[in-house]
Amino acid sequence: MRTALLALKKLSRISAFFALLGVNLIYCLVVFADDFVPESEDDVTFSANVLTLDGDNTGGDIELKFGQALSESLQWDSSNARFSLSDNLNLGGNQLYNTRLENAVSPAVACDGTQVGRMYFNTTDLNSYVCNGTQYNPLENTLGSTVEFPAVQARRTTAYTLTTTFTDITLDTTDVENSPTIIDHDNTVRDRILINETGLYQVIYSFTPGATATATHQAFGRVRLNDTTVINGSGSQNKNYQGEFSTTSSSFIVSLNSGDFLSLQLSRDAAADSTQGDVFFSILKIEGVKGDKGDIGLTGAAGANGINGTNGADGDITWEGPWVAQNYLVNQAVEFNGSSYVCILNTVSNEDPTNPTYWELLAAKGADAPGGAGSGTDAETFILDQDDTGGDVSLQFGAALNEFLTWDNTNGRFSLSDDLRLGGNLEHSGNTLTLDADNAGAGANTSIVSEQGTDLNGEIRYNATSNQWELSNNNGAFGKMTTVYGTEFNLFQSTAVSTQNTTTFQNKINDTTTALPVGIYKIDISYNWNYDSATSGFLGRFLFDGVNLAAAYNNEMHRQEPKDTAGAFGGTGTDQKYGFSTTYYVNVTTPGTKTVQLQWAAAAGGINSSIWNANVEIIRVE
């Protein structure tokens, strides 16, 4: 009724204007308070706040069309039992409730520039994917569930005779090369590892020299950049005595640019020397994980009200009749689709009266009389609850189908009574997509589910108990989303002095890891040792899950004899104290717990061989 009074008020202004011209206007206002049924359309009814399509339940698809020629519609898809929109949906910054991704063996539409942001859940590999304009990428990576660091590990598997001049070491085998577009082993110049992306890198190398001379000898290692510059901190020195083997390893961090390359160089002193076993050269790009977006800052204080402007001059309305595509001036009025509009800004093209920048509504078209509407409407807006009686307002699809599009007046949002399938993209103008915004499930888990039909569902959920995000695996179990590098940490230590005098290897550390998933692991080993003889040596080896990792070196990770045997530290028979450390990379292909054994022995029976401060550290790197 209020709308009708406003319309009458505006019409009275127009009538007064035409009265000055000697023209009288006759108009009427028709208001329908009761239910109506359009003529010849028994299956379309309007009752109170509900418009029902397919009131006679003939079945099949039910469609609400927007414009005769526009070809845009909201349809109830009876075959798939869901709603379909013919174009994009703009929620206007409001929230989307109870949604799931499309389930498919493969994407229904190929990924290109028109499909950026499109998502689906793959029912075969149980991963969610999003289109970046070129290809579909797993959604789990974008959520930070795993991070794979670009890395290369190359090695030389044949012995190399050291010279007194630093020489580049040719690497004949590539063990790891997971991101060649970022870092790769040169296939032509095999001593080089190429850097294809600027960033921070960790460099690791190890080698085992062994001399044929009986006197003291030394071997040296370093890393050179672009065949010109030796990198600070990359140098290492190995000092051996009387022909024994000793492994030297070095690790450092360096900032590199795209286009750089690194080479490992070795040399020796005057004594003849050559490498024993493999020479390892590894480079790892260190990448941080992007953190969560910070909270929105506090709203600032409201500014002072501005000075009121001067009142504008009263204008006069000029009636121009039906709107046509031409230029209009301020205060010219037209009729468009049964309603009247006045121009508020000079038009310069074909801006029709639906453009609020140039036009203001004077009087809206009234409701059609019974029998005058047919099965549709020529107006761009169809109003439910015209008299503003309030409460929930619903658009019903089928009398017995009982499917609704409802304005939920209590919660201030729209609700669909069934699933919604979008024919176009889902656009959301706000900064936050909220699950359980009404807090109905306080203290309960909140999930985003990709439906799997008869198979297991793919699910991302927030665990309300542990306060962390979790991903479901293909067994239906949940695990927290974490990065890979540095996980699965295991540390084994034995600090006491242990002494034996046999050639049989005994355990210094004998333990079992936690259950390890499939992946690549870094194993760091270190200990102190001495040996009560200067004519034979201390022996050390390491077994991972029963496999001797020094199999390529006569099953000996460490063989070394001391300089002298004076003293009697800790009951070992000598005051000599030496240190040893090395690193292995192991590819675990079968998940589960693994045995860890650090063992030592004497090279000759009856001589004390001692070990203490033993450490074995295991972390996952890929």
C-alpha positions in Angstrom: 0.0 0.0 0.0 2.9 2.4 0.8 4.3 1.8 -2.7 0.9 2.5 -4.2 0.7 5.9 -2.3 4.1 6.9 -3.5 3.2 6.1 -7.1 0.0 8.2 -6.8 2.0 11.1 -5.4 4.4 11.0 -8.4 1.5 10.6 -10.8 -0.2 13.7 -9.3 2.9 15.7 -10.1 2.8 14.6 -13.7 -1.0 15.3 -13.9 -0.5 18.9 -12.6 2.1 19.5 -15.3 -0.1 18.3 -18.1 -3.0 20.3 -16.6 -1.0 23.5 -17.4 -1.0 22.4 -21.0 -4.8 21.8 -20.9 -4.4 18.0 -21.0 -6.1 15.9 -18.4 -4.6 12.5 -17.4 -6.8 9.6 -16.4 -5.1 6.8 -14.5 -6.0 4.0 -12.1 -4.2 1.8 -9.6 -5.1 -1.9 -9.2 -3.9 -3.8 -6.1 -4.5 -7.5 -5.7 -4.6 -8.7 -2.1 -6.0 -12.2 -2.8 -4.5 -15.2 -4.6 -4.5 -15.3 -8.4 -4.1 -17.8 -11.2 -2.9 -16.5 -14.7 -5.4 -17.1 -17.4 -5.0 -20.5 -19.3 -2.3 -21.5 -16.8 -3.8 -23.9 -14.2 -0.3 -25.1 -13.1 0.9 -21.5 -12.1 -0.5 -20.2 -8.8 0.3 -17.3 -6.5 -0.8 -17.6 -2.9 0.3 -15.2 -0.2 4.1 -15.1 -0.4 4.5 -18.2 -2.6 4.5 -18.4 -6.4 4.1 -22.0 -7.5 5.2 -23.3 -10.9 3.8 -26.7 -12.1 0.9 -26.5 -9.7 -0.8 -29.5 -11.5 2.3 -31.7 -11.1 2.7 -32.7 -14.7 6.4 -33.3 -13.8 9.5 -32.9 -15.9 11.9 -29.9 -15.8 10.4 -26.7 -14.3 11.9 -23.4 -15.5 11.7 -19.8 -14.4 12.7 -17.7 -17.4 14.2 -14.2 -17.2 13.3 -12.2 -20.3 11.7 -13.6 -23.5 14.9 -13.2 -25.6 17.5 -13.2 -22.8 17.6 -17.0 -22.6 18.6 -16.9 -18.9 16.7 -19.1 -16.4 16.5 -20.9 -13.1 15.5 -24.5 -13.7 14.6 -27.5 -11.6 16.5 -30.4 -13.4 14.2 -33.3 -12.7 16.6 -35.9 -14.2 19.4 -35.0 -11.8 17.1 -33.7 -9.0 18.9 -30.4 -8.6 18.6 -26.7 -9.5 20.5 -25.3 -12.5 21.3 -21.6 -13.2 22.0 -20.8 -16.9 24.8 -18.3 -16.0 27.1 -17.1 -13.3 25.8 -16.5 -9.7 26.9 -13.4 -7.8 26.2 -13.7 -4.0 26.9 -10.1 -3.4 29.4 -10.7 -0.6 27.0 -13.1 1.2 27.8 -16.7 2.3 27.4 -20.1 0.6 26.2 -22.8 2.9 26.4 -26.6 2.7 28.3 -26.9 -0.6 30.3 -29.7 -2.2 32.6 -29.9 -5.2 31.6 -31.6 -8.5 32.5 -35.3 -8.4 34.0 -36.7 -11.7 36.6 -39.2 -13.0 38.0 -36.4 -15.1 37.1 -32.7 -15.5 33.9 -32.0 -17.4 35.5 -29.0 -19.2 39.1 -28.6 -20.3 41.2 -26.1 -18.3 41.8 -22.9 -20.3 41.6 -19.1 -19.7 37.8 -19.2 -19.6 37.8 -21.8 -16.7 40.2 -20.2 -14.2 39.1 -21.1 -10.7 36.9 -24.1 -11.7 37.2 -27.0 -9.2 36.2 -30.7 -9.2 36.9 -33.7 -7.0 38.6 -36.7 -8.8 36.9 -39.9 -7.8 39.8 -42.0 -8.9 42.8 -40.5 -7.1 40.6 -38.9 -4.4 42.2 -35.4 -4.8 40.5 -32.0 -5.4 41.8 -29.9 -8.4 41.6 -26.3 -9.4 42.1 -24.8 -12.9 44.9 -22.1 -13.2 44.1 -21.3 -16.8 46.5 -23.9 -18.2 46.0 -27.1 -16.2 44.2 -28.6 -13.2 46.5 -28.6 -10.1 45.8 -30.5 -6.9 44.0 -28.3 -4.4 45.8 -30.1 -1.5 49.1 -28.4 -2.5 47.5 -24.9 -2.6 46.2 -25.6 0.9 49.7 -26.4 2.1 49.2 -30.1 2.8 52.6 -31.0 1.3 55.6 -29.0 0.1 58.2 -30.7 -2.2 61.5 -28.8 -2.2 63.3 -28.7 -5.6 66.5 -30.8 -5.3 69.2 -32.5 -7.3 71.6 -35.3 -6.0 74.3 -36.4 -8.4 77.4 -38.6 -7.8 80.5 -40.1 -9.3 80.4 -43.8 -9.1 84.0 -44.5 -10.4 87.2 -43.8 -8.6 89.0 -40.5 -9.3 92.7 -40.0 -9.0 93.3 -36.7 -7.2 95.8 -34.2 -8.5 97.6 -31.3 -6.8 95.4 -28.9 -8.8 91.7 -28.3 -8.0 89.8 -30.1 -10.8 86.0 -30.2 -11.6 84.5 -33.7 -10.8 82.5 -35.3 -13.5 79.2 -36.7 -12.0 78.0 -39.8 -14.0 74.8 -40.6 -12.1 71.7 -38.5 -11.2 69.9 -39.9 -8.2 67.3 -37.1 -7.6 66.0 -34.4 -10.0 62.4 -33.5 -9.1 62.1 -30.0 -10.5 64.4 -29.6 -13.6 62.8 -26.2 -14.5 64.3 -24.9 -11.2 67.5 -26.9 -10.7 68.9 -29.7 -12.8 72.0 -31.8 -13.5 73.6 -30.6 -16.9 73.2 -33.5 -19.4 76.1 -32.2 -21.5 78.7 -30.8 -19.1 78.3 -33.4 -16.4 80.3 -31.7 -13.7 77.7 -28.8 -13.5 74.4 -28.4 -11.7 72.4 -25.6 -13.3 70.4 -23.0 -11.3 67.2 -21.9 -13.2 65.5 -19.9 -10.5 66.9 -17.2 -8.2 66.7 -18.1 -4.5 68.4 -19.5 -1.4 70.0 -22.9 -1.7 71.6 -25.6 0.6 74.7 -27.3 -0.9 76.1 -30.6 0.4 79.0 -32.8 -0.8 81.0 -35.7 0.5 84.0 -37.7 -0.7 86.3 -40.4 0.7 90.0 -40.1 -0.2 92.4 -43.0 0.4 96.1 -42.9 -0.1 98.6 -45.5 -1.3 101.5 -43.7 0.6 102.4 -44.6 4.2 103.0 -41.0 5.2 100.6 -38.2 6.1 98.5 -36.9 3.2 95.7 -34.4 2.7 92.8 -34.0 0.3 90.7 -30.8 -0.3 87.2 -30.1 -1.5 85.5 -26.8 -2.6 82.5 -25.6 -4.7 83.1 -23.1 -7.6 80.4 -20.8 -9.0 80.2 -20.3 -12.8 83.8 -21.7 -13.3 85.2 -18.4 -11.8 84.5 -17.9 -8.1 85.0 -20.2 -5.1 82.1 -19.9 -2.8 83.0 -18.7 0.7 82.5 -21.5 3.3 82.5 -24.3 0.7 86.1 -25.5 1.4 86.9 -28.7 3.3 90.1 -30.5 4.3 90.7 -34.3 4.9 94.0 -35.2 6.6 94.8 -39.0 6.6 97.6 -41.1 7.9 99.3 -44.2 6.4 96.7 -45.1 3.8 93.4 -45.4 5.7 90.0 -44.1 4.3 88.2 -41.2 5.9 85.0 -39.6 4.6 84.7 -35.8 4.4 81.4 -33.9 4.0 80.5 -30.3 3.9 77.2 -28.4 4.0 76.5 -24.6 3.5 73.9 -22.2 2.3 74.3 -19.7 -0.6 72.1 -17.2 -2.5 72.1 -18.0 -6.2 70.7 -16.4 -9.4 68.9 -17.9 -12.3 71.6 -18.8 -14.9 74.3 -19.7 -12.4 75.9 -23.2 -12.2 78.0 -25.0 -9.5 80.8 -27.4 -9.8 82.5 -29.6 -7.2 86.3 -29.5 -7.2 88.8 -31.8 -5.4 92.6 -31.8 -5.1 95.4 -33.3 -2.9 98.8 -32.5 -1.5 102.0 -34.2 -2.7 101.0 -37.7 -1.6 99.3 -39.9 -4.2 95.6 -40.2 -3.4 92.2 -41.2 -5.1 88.6 -41.3 -4.1 87.1 -44.5 -2.6 83.4 -45.3 -3.3 81.0 -42.6 -4.6 81.5 -38.8 -4.5 78.1 -37.1 -3.7 77.1 -33.6 -4.7 73.5 -32.4 -3.6 71.8 -29.0 -4.0 68.4 -28.2 -2.4 66.4 -25.0 -3.0 65.0 -23.7 0.3 61.5 -22.4 -0.1 59.3 -21.0 2.6 55.6 -21.8 2.9 53.3 -18.8 2.5 51.6 -18.0 5.7 48.0 -17.3 6.4 46.6 -13.9 5.6 46.6 -11.5 8.6 43.5 -10.3 10.4 41.7 -7.2 9.1 42.7 -4.1 11.1 40.4 -2.1 13.4 37.9 0.3 11.7 39.1 3.9 12.0 37.0 6.6 13.7 34.3 8.2 11.5 35.3 11.5 9.9 33.4 14.7 10.6 30.4 15.5 8.4 31.0 17.7 5.5 29.5 21.1 4.8 26.0 21.0 3.3 26.0 22.1 -0.3 23.7 24.8 -1.7 20.2 23.8 -2.8 19.8 23.2 -6.5 17.3 25.0 -8.7 13.8 23.4 -9.0 13.5 21.6 -12.3 10.6 21.0 -14.6 9.7 17.6 -16.1 9.2 17.3 -19.8 7.3 14.3 -21.0 8.9 12.6 -24.0 6.7 9.6 -24.4 8.1 6.0 -24.9 11.8 5.7 -24.5 13.8 5.4 -27.8 17.6 5.0 -28.3 18.6 8.7 -28.4 20.2 11.4 -26.2 18.2 12.7 -23.3 18.5 15.8 -21.1 18.0 16.2 -17.4 14.2 16.4 -16.4 13.0 14.7 -19.6 10.6 11.8 -18.7 9.8 8.7 -20.6 7.8 5.5 -20.4 9.7 2.2 -20.4 8.1 -1.3 -20.0 5.0 0.2 -18.4 6.9 2.4 -15.8 7.8 6.0 -16.0 11.3 7.4 -15.5 12.9 10.9 -15.3 16.5 11.7 -16.6 18.8 12.8 -13.9 22.1 13.0 -15.9 22.4 13.9 -19.6 22.7 10.7 -21.7 25.2 10.4 -24.5 24.4 7.0 -25.9 21.8 4.2 -25.5 21.5 4.2 -21.7 18.0 2.9 -21.1 16.0 3.7 -18.0 17.2 0.6 -16.1 20.6 2.4 -15.7 20.3 4.2 -12.3 23.2 6.5 -13.2 21.1 8.4 -15.7 17.5 7.6 -14.7 15.2 7.7 -11.6 11.9 5.8 -11.3 8.8 8.0 -11.2 6.0 5.4 -11.1 6.3 1.6 -11.3 4.1 -0.5 -13.5 1.2 -2.0 -11.5 0.4 -5.7 -11.2 -1.4 -7.4 -14.2 -5.1 -8.1 -13.8 -6.2 -11.8 -13.7 -5.9 -13.4 -17.1 -3.6 -10.7 -18.4 -0.2 -12.2 -17.5 0.0 -15.4 -19.4 2.9 -17.7 -18.5 5.5 -15.0 -18.1 6.1 -11.3 -17.6 7.6 -8.6 -19.9 9.0 -6.7 -16.8 12.6 -7.3 -15.7 11.6 -7.6 -12.0 9.0 -10.0 -10.5 8.1 -9.0 -6.9 6.9 -11.5 -4.3 5.3 -10.0 -1.1 4.4 -6.8 -2.9 2.5 -5.6 0.1 5.5 -6.2 2.5 3.6 -8.3 4.9 7.0 -9.6 6.1 8.2 -13.0 7.2 9.8 -15.6 4.9 9.2 -15.2 1.2 9.3 -18.3 -1.1 9.3 -19.3 -4.7 7.9 -22.9 -5.0 8.7 -25.4 -7.7 5.8 -27.8 -8.1 2.8 -28.2 -5.8 3.8 -31.8 -4.7 7.5 -31.5 -5.5 7.9 -29.3 -2.4 11.1 -27.6 -3.6 11.6 -23.9 -2.7 13.9 -20.9 -3.1 13.2 -19.0 0.2 14.2 -15.7 1.7 14.9 -16.7 5.3 13.7 -13.5 7.1 15.0 -14.7 10.5 18.6 -15.3 9.4 18.7 -12.7 6.6 19.7 -15.0 3.8 18.4 -17.1 0.8 17.9 -20.8 1.2 17.4 -23.6 -1.4 15.5 -26.7 -0.3 17.8 -28.9 -2.4 21.2 -29.1 -4.1 22.3 -26.2 -6.3 24.1 -26.9 -9.6 25.8 -23.9 -11.3 26.0 -23.9 -15.0 28.6 -21.1 -14.9 31.2 -19.9 -12.4 30.5 -19.2 -8.7 31.5 -15.7 -7.9 31.9 -14.4 -4.3 32.7 -10.7 -3.8 33.5 -10.9 -0.1 36.8 -11.8 1.5 35.6 -14.8 3.6 33.8 -18.0 2.7 32.4 -19.1 6.0 31.2 -22.6 7.0 28.6 -22.8 9.8 28.3 -19.0 10.0 25.3 -19.3 12.3 27.5 -21.3 14.7 24.8 -24.1 14.9 27.6 -26.7 15.1 29.7 -25.0 17.8 32.3 -27.4 19.1 31.7 -29.8 16.2 34.0 -30.5 13.2 33.3 -28.4 10.0 34.0 -30.1 6.6 34.2 -29.4 2.9 33.2 -32.7 1.2 33.7 -33.9 -2.3 31.0 -36.5 -2.9 32.2 -40.0 -4.0 28.9 -41.8 -4.5 29.4 -45.4 -3.4 33.1 -44.8 -2.8 34.7 -42.9 0.1 34.3 -39.2 0.2 37.2 -36.8 -0.2 37.0 -34.3 2.7 38.8 -31.3 4.2 37.7 -30.6 7.7 38.5 -28.4 10.7 38.9 -30.6 13.8 37.2 -28.7 16.7 39.0 -30.9 19.3 42.6 -30.5 18.1 42.0 -27.1 16.4 43.7 -28.0 13.2 42.8 -28.6 9.5 42.8 -32.3 8.4 42.7 -34.2 5.1 41.1 -37.6 4.6 43.1 -40.3 2.9 41.9 -43.1 0.6 41.2 -45.3 3.7 38.8 -42.8 5.1 41.1 -41.8 8.0 42.1 -38.2 8.7 45.6 -36.7 9.1 46.7 -33.2 9.8 47.9 -31.0 6.9 51.7 -30.5 7.2 54.8 -29.7 5.2 57.1 -32.7 4.3 60.6 -31.3 4.9 61.8 -31.8 8.5 58.9 -34.1 9.4 59.1 -37.7 10.7 62.0 -36.6 13.0 63.8 -39.5 14.8 66.8 -39.0 17.1 68.8 -41.8 18.7 71.7 -41.1 21.1 74.2 -43.0 23.3 76.7 -40.8 25.2 78.5 -43.2 27.4 82.0 -44.6 26.6 81.8 -48.1 25.2 84.9 -50.3 24.7 85.5 -53.6 23.1 88.6 -55.4 21.7 87.3 -57.9 19.1 87.0 -57.8 15.3 83.2 -58.6 15.6 80.9 -55.6 15.1 78.9 -54.7 18.2 75.9 -52.3 18.5 76.4 -48.9 20.0 72.9 -47.9 19.0 70.2 -50.5 18.2 66.7 -49.1 18.0 63.5 -48.8 15.9 62.1 -45.7 14.2 58.5 -44.6 14.3 56.3 -45.7 11.4 57.8 -43.9 8.4 55.7 -43.1 5.3 57.1 -43.5 1.8 59.6 -40.7 1.0 63.3 -39.6 0.9 65.0 -39.4 4.3 68.3 -37.7 5.4 70.3 -39.6 8.0 73.1 -37.7 9.9 75.5 -39.9 11.9 78.2 -38.6 14.3 80.3 -40.0 17.2 83.7 -39.7 19.0 86.1 -42.6 18.9 89.7 -43.7 19.8 91.8 -46.8 19.3 94.6 -48.1 21.4 97.1 -48.9 18.6 98.9 -46.9 15.9 99.3 -49.9 13.6 95.7 -50.9 13.0 92.4 -49.0 13.0 88.9 -48.3 14.4 86.0 -49.7 12.3 82.5 -48.2 12.1 79.4 -49.1 10.0 75.6 -48.3 9.9 72.7 -50.5 9.1 69.2 -49.1 8.2 66.5 -51.7 8.3 69.2 -54.4 8.1 70.9 -52.9 5.0 74.6 -51.8 5.3 74.7 -48.3 3.8 78.5 -48.6 3.3 78.1 -51.7 1.1 80.0 -49.9 -1.7 82.9 -49.3 0.7 83.8 -52.8 1.7 80.8 -52.6 4.2 82.9 -50.1 6.3 81.5 -46.6 6.8 84.6 -45.6 8.8 88.1 -47.1 9.1 90.9 -45.0 10.7 94.0 -45.6 12.9 95.2 -43.0 15.4 98.4 -41.1 15.5 99.5 -42.5 18.9 98.2 -44.4 21.9 99.5 -42.5 25.0 97.2 -42.1 28.0 94.2 -44.0 29.3 91.0 -41.8 29.0 87.9 -43.4 30.4 89.4 -46.9 30.6 90.0 -47.0 26.9 93.8 -47.3 27.0 94.5 -44.0 25.2 93.9 -40.2 25.7 93.3 -39.7 21.9 89.8 -38.3 21.1 88.6 -38.2 17.5 85.4 -37.2 15.9 83.5 -38.6 12.8 80.3 -37.6 11.0 78.7 -38.4 7.7 75.3 -38.1 5.9 73.2 -40.6 3.9 70.0 -40.1 1.8 67.7 -43.1 1.8 64.6 -43.7 -0.4 62.0 -45.4 1.8 59.6 -47.3 -0.7 57.8 -49.4 1.9 56.1 -47.6 4.8 56.5 -48.8 8.4 59.0 -48.9 11.3 62.7 -49.4 10.4 65.6 -50.8 12.5 68.6 -48.5 13.2 72.0 -50.0 14.1 75.3 -48.1 14.6 78.1 -50.6 15.1 81.9 -50.6 15.8 84.8 -53.0 16.0 88.6 -53.3 16.2 90.6 -54.0 13.0 92.8 -56.3 15.1 91.8 -58.5 18.0 92.9 -57.7 21.5 93.2 -54.0 21.0 90.7 -51.6 22.7 88.3 -49.9 20.3 86.1 -47.2 21.9 83.1 -45.0 21.0 81.0 -42.4 22.8 78.7 -39.4 22.1 77.0 -41.4 19.3 74.1 -39.7 17.5 71.8 -40.8 14.7 69.3 -38.2 13.4 66.6 -39.0 10.7 64.3 -36.5 9.0 62.1 -36.7 5.9 63.1 -34.3 3.1 60.7 -35.3 0.3 
